[in-house]
Amino acid sequence: MPVSPMSVPKSLLGRFPRHRSLSAILNISAAILGMTSLMLMVQISGVASMAYEVQRLEDLRLNWQENNYRVEAEMAYLQSLARIEAEATTRLKMAPAKETIPVLVASTLQPGAGTGGKSTNPIPKANNADPWWQAILDLVSPLWSKS
């Protein structure tokens, strides 16, 4: 009698237990395997979308850097004294001054006002705050300077 490839030999069928719990175990195993593969797919999808987001943000950053470089170049061009002089003579029809008049400005600054609030004058010491040894040094120092 020929054996079809789809039939299972009776010797193998006898080795598997025939319990209802076997089908339940197989169903539970298939469900766990399916859930695990689904969770893995969700995580891989999240990682891929995060990589696309990082790439998009890097492209955006590079775009803003290029814009900043363009604006800085334009600022340098607009601040160029040669451009300003050419603009004044061509568009505004201005001419260079024929004579210059020097102007003297009287200084109204207080001493130390131009140093950011720090005074250049030393703060005078109070006479009663000198220790006793300072008085002795004041008496002896003129003698040392003569020798």
Backbone as CSV, one residue per row, in Angstrom:
resi,resn,N_x,N_y,N_z,CA_x,CA_y,CA_z,C_x,C_y,C_z
1,MET,0.828,-1.162,0.000,0.000,0.000,0.000,0.886,1.242,0.000
2,PRO,0.623,2.094,-0.961,1.451,3.295,-1.050,1.087,4.305,0.029
3,VAL,2.106,5.012,0.472,1.921,6.026,1.519,1.939,7.395,0.865
4,SER,0.903,8.158,1.141,0.879,9.510,0.576,1.771,10.429,1.411
5,PRO,2.330,11.454,0.751,3.207,12.354,1.511,2.461,13.144,2.564
6,MET,1.151,13.256,2.471,0.380,14.029,3.437,-0.010,13.199,4.643
7,SER,0.107,11.951,4.546,-0.279,11.123,5.681,0.885,10.978,6.638
8,VAL,0.560,10.864,7.884,1.572,10.740,8.926,1.585,9.272,9.353
9,PRO,2.756,8.693,9.448,2.803,7.292,9.881,2.208,7.116,11.263
10,LYS,1.610,5.982,11.489,0.961,5.717,12.758,1.971,5.642,13.886
11,SER,3.200,5.334,13.584,4.202,5.269,14.639,4.465,6.644,15.234
12,LEU,4.375,7.709,14.416,4.578,9.065,14.928,3.352,9.558,15.676
13,LEU,2.174,9.165,15.228,0.963,9.624,15.903,0.883,9.086,17.314
14,GLY,1.419,7.951,17.545,1.372,7.385,18.877,2.273,8.097,19.859
15,ARG,3.234,8.845,19.368,4.166,9.519,20.265,3.584,10.812,20.853
16,PHE,2.650,11.470,20.170,2.067,12.710,20.666,0.937,12.395,21.631
17,PRO,0.883,13.060,22.767,-0.235,12.821,23.680,-1.513,13.409,23.099
18,ARG,-2.590,12.781,23.362,-3.874,13.255,22.845,-4.682,13.825,23.995
19,HIS,-4.338,15.002,24.388,-5.054,15.669,25.470,-5.604,16.980,24.956
20,ARG,-6.593,17.449,25.637,-7.140,18.771,25.288,-6.151,19.874,25.654
21,SER,-5.341,19.616,26.645,-4.387,20.644,27.079,-3.324,20.893,26.016
22,LEU,-3.042,19.910,25.175,-2.048,20.096,24.129,-2.504,21.161,23.132
23,SER,-3.742,21.120,22.732,-4.233,22.142,21.805,-4.268,23.503,22.483
24,ALA,-4.580,23.551,23.777,-4.572,24.823,24.501,-3.146,25.367,24.586
25,ILE,-2.182,24.496,24.836,-0.774,24.928,24.918,-0.319,25.438,23.564
26,LEU,-0.695,24.753,22.497,-0.312,25.209,21.163,-0.954,26.556,20.830
27,ASN,-2.205,26.729,21.203,-2.881,28.006,20.958,-2.242,29.143,21.758
28,ILE,-1.937,28.878,23.008,-1.296,29.893,23.857,0.088,30.224,23.318
29,SER,0.838,29.204,22.896,2.179,29.438,22.331,2.086,30.283,21.067
30,ALA,1.113,29.972,20.216,0.949,30.753,18.995,0.566,32.200,19.329
31,ALA,-0.287,32.399,20.321,-0.685,33.754,20.718,0.506,34.517,21.283
32,ILE,1.318,33.879,22.109,2.501,34.538,22.686,3.486,34.896,21.580
33,LEU,3.692,33.951,20.646,4.596,34.209,19.538,4.074,35.370,18.672
34,GLY,2.796,35.409,18.429,2.194,36.489,17.649,2.302,37.826,18.355
35,MET,2.039,37.852,19.655,2.138,39.102,20.413,3.585,39.596,20.469
36,THR,4.515,38.658,20.639,5.929,39.039,20.691,6.367,39.634,19.357
37,SER,5.983,38.986,18.265,6.368,39.513,16.960,5.690,40.861,16.700
38,LEU,4.463,41.036,17.162,3.769,42.312,17.003,4.470,43.411,17.797
39,MET,4.887,43.101,19.041,5.607,44.090,19.853,6.937,44.451,19.201
40,LEU,7.620,43.453,18.631,8.886,43.703,17.963,8.677,44.606,16.739
41,MET,7.623,44.367,15.995,7.319,45.199,14.829,7.014,46.644,15.242
42,VAL,6.289,46.811,16.348,5.968,48.160,16.832,7.239,48.889,17.258
43,GLN,8.140,48.183,17.939,9.379,48.821,18.373,10.263,49.179,17.182
44,ILE,10.360,48.302,16.217,11.165,48.595,15.029,10.573,49.777,14.273
45,SER,9.270,49.831,14.189,8.608,50.946,13.525,8.893,52.255,14.262
46,GLY,8.861,52.220,15.590,9.153,53.419,16.380,10.580,53.890,16.181
47,VAL,11.522,52.947,16.131,12.931,53.306,15.927,13.118,53.915,14.545
48,ALA,12.478,53.331,13.542,12.610,53.863,12.182,12.017,55.263,12.089
49,SER,10.854,55.481,12.677,10.256,56.812,12.618,11.091,57.823,13.394
50,MET,11.708,57.398,14.483,12.581,58.292,15.248,13.820,58.660,14.427
51,ALA,14.351,57.697,13.680,15.511,57.981,12.827,15.139,58.990,11.747
52,TYR,13.953,58.861,11.162,13.506,59.837,10.165,13.339,61.219,10.792
53,GLU,12.850,61.265,12.006,12.673,62.551,12.698,14.026,63.203,12.980
54,VAL,15.005,62.409,13.412,16.347,62.938,13.667,16.942,63.487,12.377
55,GLN,16.785,62.749,11.280,17.307,63.209,9.999,16.631,64.507,9.564
56,ARG,15.331,64.605,9.759,14.604,65.821,9.400,15.094,67.011,10.219
57,LEU,15.323,66.787,11.517,15.793,67.881,12.373,17.222,68.295,12.020
58,GLU,18.062,67.333,11.636,19.424,67.681,11.226,19.394,68.501,9.940
59,ASP,18.522,68.125,9.003,18.383,68.905,7.775,17.887,70.311,8.085
60,LEU,16.958,70.425,9.009,16.440,71.738,9.398,17.532,72.590,10.034
61,ARG,18.366,71.972,10.880,19.473,72.687,11.516,20.467,73.183,10.468
62,LEU,20.805,72.329,9.505,21.722,72.745,8.443,21.131,73.886,7.613
63,ASN,19.832,73.821,7.383,19.168,74.888,6.635,19.264,76.213,7.396
64,TRP,19.036,76.172,8.709,19.124,77.405,9.501,20.562,77.918,9.550
65,GLN,21.553,77.002,9.609,22.949,77.447,9.589,23.276,78.147,8.277
66,GLU,22.805,77.581,7.153,23.035,78.229,5.862,22.382,79.604,5.823
67,ASN,21.173,79.711,6.359,20.505,81.021,6.409,21.292,82.007,7.253
68,ASN,21.826,81.545,8.382,22.626,82.425,9.254,23.877,82.905,8.521
69,TYR,24.547,81.994,7.787,25.745,82.395,7.048,25.387,83.431,5.974
70,ARG,24.253,83.224,5.303,23.832,84.184,4.285,23.549,85.552,4.906
71,VAL,22.872,85.556,6.045,22.552,86.832,6.713,23.825,87.511,7.201
72,GLU,24.773,86.738,7.744,26.033,87.338,8.194,26.804,87.927,7.023
73,ALA,26.805,87.222,5.878,27.488,87.760,4.691,26.812,89.035,4.215
74,GLU,25.495,89.059,4.246,24.766,90.259,3.837,25.034,91.413,4.797
75,MET,25.116,91.114,6.100,25.428,92.161,7.080,26.816,92.736,6.817
76,ALA,27.790,91.849,6.550,29.150,92.327,6.279,29.164,93.193,5.022
77,TYR,28.407,92.790,4.008,28.340,93.591,2.785,27.709,94.949,3.055
78,LEU,26.607,94.964,3.807,25.920,96.227,4.066,26.730,97.153,4.965
79,GLN,27.582,96.590,5.834,28.392,97.411,6.729,29.699,97.865,6.090
80,SER,29.992,97.399,4.910,31.233,97.742,4.222,31.279,99.241,3.937
81,LEU,32.382,99.874,4.341,32.514,101.316,4.129,32.628,101.654,2.652
82,ALA,33.229,100.781,1.867,33.340,101.035,0.428,31.953,101.032,-0.209
83,ARG,31.094,100.124,0.191,29.729,100.079,-0.349,28.958,101.312,0.069
84,ILE,29.136,101.723,1.334,28.420,102.903,1.828,28.869,104.152,1.070
85,GLU,30.168,104.264,0.826,30.668,105.430,0.089,30.156,105.409,-1.354
86,ALA,30.176,104.234,-1.976,29.676,104.138,-3.357,28.184,104.455,-3.407
87,GLU,27.432,104.000,-2.444,25.992,104.271,-2.380,25.749,105.766,-2.193
88,ALA,26.573,106.409,-1.360,26.395,107.844,-1.102,26.695,108.670,-2.346
89,THR,27.723,108.281,-3.078,28.087,109.085,-4.248,27.184,108.804,-5.446
90,THR,26.749,107.575,-5.643,25.948,107.261,-6.834,24.462,107.519,-6.608
91,ARG,23.890,106.894,-5.616,22.441,106.986,-5.446,22.024,108.291,-4.779
92,LEU,22.770,108.726,-3.760,22.390,109.931,-3.024,23.048,111.193,-3.576
93,LYS,23.930,111.035,-4.552,24.602,112.167,-5.211,25.336,113.045,-4.208
94,MET,26.001,112.421,-3.238,26.775,113.167,-2.251,28.207,113.312,-2.749
95,ALA,28.895,114.337,-2.259,30.292,114.580,-2.620,31.124,114.619,-1.347
96,PRO,32.412,114.301,-1.447,33.261,114.377,-0.249,33.361,115.821,0.246
97,ALA,33.606,115.994,1.533,33.711,117.333,2.125,34.964,118.021,1.615
98,LYS,34.835,119.327,1.349,35.983,120.082,0.852,36.877,120.556,1.984
99,GLU,36.304,120.818,3.118,37.106,121.217,4.272,36.524,120.581,5.526
100,THR,37.408,120.330,6.470,36.974,119.749,7.742,37.198,120.757,8.845
101,ILE,36.320,120.778,9.792,36.403,121.709,10.921,36.564,120.858,12.182
102,PRO,37.698,120.995,12.868,37.859,120.233,14.109,36.984,120.811,15.216
103,VAL,36.416,119.943,16.002,35.546,120.362,17.093,36.143,119.839,18.386
104,LEU,36.324,120.718,19.370,36.825,120.328,20.677,35.647,120.232,21.629
105,VAL,35.591,119.141,22.351,34.499,118.916,23.293,35.080,118.910,24.690
106,ALA,34.473,119.712,25.566,34.937,119.755,26.949,34.489,118.485,27.656
107,SER,35.390,117.932,28.423,35.076,116.696,29.138,34.320,117.020,30.418
108,THR,33.160,116.416,30.572,32.362,116.615,31.786,32.351,115.360,32.638
109,LEU,33.243,114.428,32.336,33.265,113.173,33.079,33.894,113.363,34.451
110,GLN,33.332,112.680,35.413,33.910,112.652,36.755,35.122,111.720,36.719
111,PRO,36.070,111.888,37.623,37.204,110.953,37.658,36.697,109.527,37.919
112,GLY,37.101,108.631,37.053,36.699,107.237,37.219,35.361,106.918,36.582
113,ALA,34.676,107.895,35.958,33.350,107.628,35.390,33.452,106.814,34.117
114,GLY,34.556,106.941,33.382,34.704,106.193,32.141,35.285,104.810,32.332
115,THR,35.524,104.416,33.559,36.139,103.110,33.817,35.119,102.098,34.283
116,GLY,33.877,102.253,33.906,32.860,101.273,34.271,32.445,101.371,35.725
117,GLY,32.522,102.550,36.318,32.094,102.727,37.696,33.215,102.501,38.701
118,LYS,34.398,102.058,38.221,35.518,101.842,39.132,36.336,103.126,39.198
119,SER,36.587,103.592,40.370,37.350,104.819,40.552,38.829,104.516,40.445
120,THR,39.567,105.433,39.798,41.013,105.265,39.708,41.715,105.887,40.911
121,ASN,40.997,106.674,41.688,41.577,107.289,42.877,41.538,106.286,44.027
122,PRO,42.640,106.190,44.774,42.610,105.272,45.914,41.694,105.808,47.014
123,ILE,41.118,104.920,47.749,40.238,105.300,48.855,41.114,105.699,50.039
124,PRO,40.909,106.897,50.599,41.755,107.309,51.729,41.468,106.460,52.958
125,LYS,42.538,106.173,53.709,42.395,105.377,54.922,41.951,106.269,56.082
126,ALA,41.190,105.694,56.933,40.791,106.425,58.141,41.970,106.430,59.103
127,ASN,42.186,107.558,59.775,43.339,107.684,60.665,43.219,106.800,61.891
128,ASN,42.022,106.625,62.389,41.872,105.848,63.614,41.885,104.339,63.337
129,ALA,41.922,103.909,62.059,41.893,102.486,61.755,43.289,101.899,61.630
130,ASP,44.353,102.734,61.698,45.716,102.223,61.558,46.119,101.450,62.812
131,PRO,46.733,100.289,62.628,47.233,99.552,63.791,48.493,100.223,64.346
132,TRP,48.922,99.826,65.503,50.060,100.457,66.177,51.351,100.288,65.401
133,TRP,51.527,99.154,64.720,52.774,98.924,63.985,52.854,99.795,62.729
134,GLN,51.690,100.219,62.178,51.694,101.112,61.017,52.280,102.472,61.405
135,ALA,51.989,102.953,62.603,52.546,104.228,63.067,54.071,104.139,63.187
136,ILE,54.576,102.997,63.653,56.034,102.825,63.782,56.678,102.804,62.398
137,LEU,56.044,102.097,61.445,56.588,102.048,60.087,56.590,103.425,59.436
138,ASP,55.577,104.229,59.709,55.536,105.573,59.162,56.675,106.435,59.709
139,LEU,57.053,106.192,60.953,58.163,106.949,61.536,59.504,106.479,61.004
140,VAL,59.665,105.174,60.778,60.963,104.611,60.397,61.204,104.708,58.883
141,SER,60.178,104.663,58.071,60.374,104.648,56.603,61.105,105.883,56.077
142,PRO,60.876,107.100,56.586,61.687,108.214,56.067,63.168,108.043,56.386
143,LEU,63.487,107.402,57.512,64.880,107.178,57.843,65.536,106.197,56.890
144,TRP,64.783,105.186,56.479,65.345,104.174,55.546,65.563,104.766,54.167
145,SER,64.692,105.667,53.770,64.804,106.224,52.426,66.000,107.166,52.300
146,LYS,66.502,107.730,53.412,67.656,108.628,53.370,68.948,107.863,53.204
147,SER,69.003,106.618,53.622,70.276,105.889,53.569,70.559,105.241,52.252
